[in-house]
Amino acid sequence: MGEALLAKYMGKKKVIAETGAGQHGVALATAAAYFGLECDIYMGSVDIKKQAPNVARMKILGANVIEVTEGLATLKEAVDAAFAAYSRNYKDCIYCIGSVVGPHPFPMMVRDFQSVVGIEAREQFIEMTGELPDAVVACVGGGSNAAGFFSGFLNDPVDIYGIEPLGRGTDLGDHAASLKYGTEGVMHGFNSIMLKDENGDPAPVYSIASGLDYPSSGPEHAFLHDLGRVKYDVVNDDDTINAFFELSRMEGIIPAIESSHAVAYGIKLAKEMGKGSVLINLSGRGDKDMDYIIEKYGIR
């Protein structure tokens, strides 16, 4: 909504975005329909197959979903294509980026728009319990949900955890844990910590979660990592899927696969803490993942 309002204020006719899991694409398609803007959503062909429900939602809302087939055909390539489209038509459109990445002011804008999550989560937790949580946990790919969520707690005496996808293991190409295993580098116009191949270019990455398979993270996450204010850790595919089913059956909440990384770590953290409170950010619903989960894992 914030990015669509900005587009209207600037007199733009079209909004452009990338999407991995499809959640940002659906959100922007909704805002574009509400404000009468054209909407192009770039999405890798791998993610289009995995996230069919969200692709259908975007199309129903009137968005033009553009399939990206280059490279691994996932989130990085969708960002590449969206930036290229924006550079060709920057006078009439605006790139409404979906994460805290890209050149300034994109990371700051997205963090500030997402900060409502952290502000409201903090207020609601205090209202419900009378105190702050001992720890907060969110998944991190590019890092938009985490940046917004963490912003509500950075000045509080609260432990903060950002959870990256370890995927199939620690070998390059089997995960997308850039903050855990990457080094300083530049991609998509921003300097951060990224996973690199032997030539120093962005490495191929993997995650079971379409919204987390990105070879870097937002520059503010790199800053918080170096400061030590946020602890960044990893969760593999198996623990993620176990957490997906456990939350669904214990609480009646089906989480997105992205969010299930945070749930898995929250479960582990709670066992280690023994007492206290852990606030987990559920950054998305699992409706979009049902077909993929059933096909790959069945009903456990």
C-alpha positions in Angstrom: 0.0 0.0 0.0 2.8 2.4 0.9 4.7 1.8 -2.3 1.5 2.2 -4.4 0.7 5.5 -2.7 4.2 6.6 -3.5 3.7 5.7 -7.1 0.5 7.7 -7.3 2.1 10.7 -5.6 4.9 10.6 -8.2 2.5 10.4 -11.1 3.5 6.9 -12.2 1.2 4.7 -14.3 2.6 1.3 -13.5 4.2 -0.6 -10.6 6.8 -3.3 -11.2 7.9 -5.9 -8.7 9.6 -9.2 -8.2 8.3 -12.0 -6.1 9.5 -15.4 -4.9 6.9 -16.9 -2.7 4.3 -14.7 -4.3 3.2 -12.8 -1.2 4.7 -9.5 -2.1 3.3 -10.0 -5.6 -0.2 -10.5 -4.3 0.1 -7.6 -1.9 1.2 -5.2 -4.7 -1.4 -6.5 -7.2 -4.0 -5.8 -4.6 -2.8 -2.3 -4.0 -2.4 -1.6 -7.7 -6.0 -2.7 -8.3 -7.3 -0.5 -5.5 -5.4 2.6 -6.8 -5.9 1.9 -10.5 -2.3 1.2 -11.5 -1.0 -1.2 -14.0 1.1 -4.0 -12.4 3.9 -6.2 -13.7 5.2 -9.0 -11.4 8.4 -10.8 -12.4 8.6 -14.3 -11.0 11.0 -17.2 -11.7 9.5 -20.2 -13.5 10.5 -22.5 -10.7 8.6 -20.4 -8.2 5.6 -20.1 -10.5 5.2 -23.9 -10.4 5.7 -24.0 -6.6 3.4 -21.1 -5.8 0.5 -21.7 -8.1 -2.2 -20.4 -5.7 -0.5 -17.0 -5.4 0.1 -16.8 -9.2 -3.6 -17.3 -9.7 -4.4 -14.6 -7.1 -2.1 -12.1 -8.8 -3.7 -12.8 -12.2 -7.3 -12.5 -10.8 -6.3 -9.2 -9.3 -5.3 -8.0 -12.7 -1.5 -8.2 -12.5 0.6 -9.3 -15.4 2.8 -12.2 -14.1 5.9 -12.3 -16.2 7.8 -15.6 -16.2 11.6 -15.5 -15.8 13.5 -18.5 -17.2 17.1 -17.3 -17.0 19.6 -18.9 -14.6 18.1 -20.8 -11.7 14.7 -19.1 -12.5 14.1 -18.2 -8.9 14.2 -15.0 -6.8 17.5 -13.6 -7.8 16.6 -13.8 -11.5 13.2 -12.3 -10.8 15.0 -9.3 -9.2 17.4 -9.1 -12.2 14.4 -9.0 -14.6 12.5 -6.4 -12.6 15.4 -4.0 -12.3 16.0 -4.4 -16.1 12.4 -3.6 -16.8 12.5 -0.6 -14.5 15.6 0.8 -16.2 13.9 0.7 -19.5 10.7 2.5 -18.4 11.6 4.5 -15.2 9.7 7.6 -16.3 6.3 5.9 -16.3 6.7 3.3 -13.6 8.3 2.6 -10.2 10.0 -0.5 -8.9 8.1 -1.5 -5.7 10.8 -3.8 -4.5 9.7 -6.7 -2.2 12.7 -6.8 0.2 15.2 -4.6 2.1 17.7 -4.9 -0.8 18.8 -2.8 -3.8 20.3 0.7 -3.8 19.2 3.4 -1.3 16.5 4.3 -0.6 14.9 0.9 -1.3 16.1 -0.9 1.8 15.0 2.0 4.1 11.7 2.4 2.4 10.8 -1.3 2.7 12.0 -1.5 6.3 9.9 1.5 7.2 6.8 0.2 5.5 7.2 -3.2 7.2 7.9 -1.6 10.6 4.2 -1.6 11.3 4.7 -5.4 12.0 7.2 -4.7 14.7 5.4 -1.8 16.2 2.1 -3.7 16.5 3.7 -7.0 17.6 5.4 -5.2 20.5 2.3 -3.3 21.5 0.1 -6.4 21.4 2.6 -8.6 23.3 2.9 -6.1 26.1 -0.9 -5.8 26.2 -1.4 -9.6 26.4 1.4 -10.4 28.9 2.4 -7.1 30.6 6.0 -7.4 29.6 8.4 -7.7 26.6 9.3 -11.0 25.1 12.7 -12.5 26.1 13.4 -13.3 22.5 12.0 -12.6 19.0 12.6 -14.7 15.9 12.0 -14.2 12.2 13.1 -15.8 9.0 15.6 -14.0 6.8 16.1 -14.2 3.0 16.4 -10.7 1.6 15.1 -9.8 5.0 12.0 -7.6 4.7 9.7 -9.3 7.2 12.6 -9.5 9.7 13.7 -5.9 9.2 10.2 -4.6 9.9 9.7 -7.0 12.8 13.1 -6.4 14.4 12.7 -2.6 14.2 10.1 -2.7 17.0 12.6 -4.3 19.4 16.1 -3.1 18.6 16.1 -0.6 21.5 14.7 -3.1 24.0 16.6 -5.6 26.2 15.3 -8.4 23.9 17.4 -11.2 22.2 16.8 -11.1 18.4 17.3 -14.0 16.1 17.3 -14.0 12.3 17.0 -17.5 10.7 18.4 -18.3 7.3 17.7 -21.4 5.2 20.4 -24.1 5.6 18.5 -26.2 3.0 20.2 -29.5 2.2 23.5 -28.8 4.0 26.6 -26.5 4.2 28.0 -27.1 0.6 27.7 -24.1 -1.7 24.6 -24.4 -3.8 22.7 -26.4 -1.1 21.7 -23.5 1.0 21.0 -19.7 1.0 22.5 -18.7 4.4 24.5 -15.7 3.2 25.0 -14.0 6.6 26.2 -17.3 8.1 28.5 -18.4 5.3 29.0 -15.4 3.0 31.5 -12.6 2.6 31.2 -8.9 1.8 30.1 -8.2 -1.8 28.0 -6.1 -4.1 24.9 -7.2 -6.1 21.7 -5.5 -7.2 23.2 -2.1 -6.3 23.9 -2.7 -2.6 26.8 -3.7 -0.5 26.2 -6.5 2.0 27.2 -10.0 2.8 26.7 -12.5 0.0 27.4 -16.0 -1.2 29.9 -16.0 -4.0 31.2 -18.5 -6.6 34.8 -19.0 -7.5 34.7 -15.8 -9.7 33.3 -13.6 -6.9 29.9 -13.5 -8.6 26.6 -14.3 -6.7 26.6 -18.0 -6.1 23.7 -20.4 -7.0 21.6 -20.9 -3.9 18.9 -23.2 -2.8 16.0 -23.2 -0.3 12.8 -25.2 0.0 11.2 -21.7 0.6 10.7 -19.7 -2.6 11.0 -16.4 -0.7 14.4 -17.2 1.0 16.5 -18.5 -1.9 18.5 -15.2 -2.4 22.3 -15.1 -2.4 22.5 -12.0 -0.1 20.6 -10.2 2.6 19.7 -6.5 3.1 22.5 -4.2 4.1 20.9 -3.4 7.4 21.0 -7.1 8.3 24.7 -7.1 7.5 25.1 -4.1 9.8 23.2 -5.7 12.6 25.2 -8.9 12.1 28.5 -7.1 12.4 27.3 -5.2 15.4 26.2 -8.4 17.1 22.8 -7.0 17.9 21.0 -9.7 16.0 22.1 -13.4 16.1 21.8 -15.0 12.7 21.5 -18.8 12.7 20.2 -21.5 10.3 17.6 -24.2 10.0 17.6 -27.0 7.5 14.7 -28.3 5.3 13.8 -31.3 7.5 13.4 -29.2 10.7 11.4 -26.6 8.7 8.9 -29.2 7.4 8.6 -30.8 10.8 7.8 -27.3 12.3 5.3 -26.7 9.5 3.3 -29.7 10.5 3.7 -29.2 14.2 2.4 -25.7 14.3 -0.5 -26.7 12.0 -1.6 -29.5 14.3 -0.8 -27.9 17.7 -2.3 -24.4 17.0 -4.5 -24.7 13.9 -2.2 -22.3 12.0 -0.7 -23.4 8.7 2.5 -21.3 8.3 4.3 -20.5 5.1 7.4 -22.6 4.5 9.5 -19.4 4.8 8.0 -18.7 8.2 8.4 -22.3 9.3 12.1 -21.7 9.5 11.5 -19.2 12.3 9.0 -21.6 13.9 11.6 -24.5 13.9 14.2 -22.2 15.5 11.7 -20.9 18.0 10.9 -24.5 19.1 14.6 -25.2 19.5 15.2 -22.0 21.3 12.4 -22.5 23.8 13.8 -25.9 24.7 17.2 -24.4 25.3 15.8 -21.5 27.4 13.6 -23.6 29.6 11.6 -20.7 30.7 10.7 -17.2 29.4 8.9 -16.2 26.2 9.6 -16.3 22.5 7.8 -14.2 20.0 7.9 -15.7 16.4 7.0 -13.7 13.4 4.7 -15.7 11.1 5.4 -13.8 7.9 3.0 -15.7 5.7 0.3 -18.2 5.4 0.8 -21.7 4.1 -2.1 -21.9 1.8 0.2 -21.2 -1.1 2.5 -24.1 -0.2 -0.1 -26.8 0.2 0.1 -28.4 -3.2 3.9 -28.4 -3.0 4.0 -29.9 0.5 1.5 -32.6 -0.3 3.3 -33.6 -3.6 6.8 -33.6 -2.0 6.1 -34.8 1.6 2.5 -36.1 1.7 0.4 -35.7 4.8 2.4 -36.7 7.8 
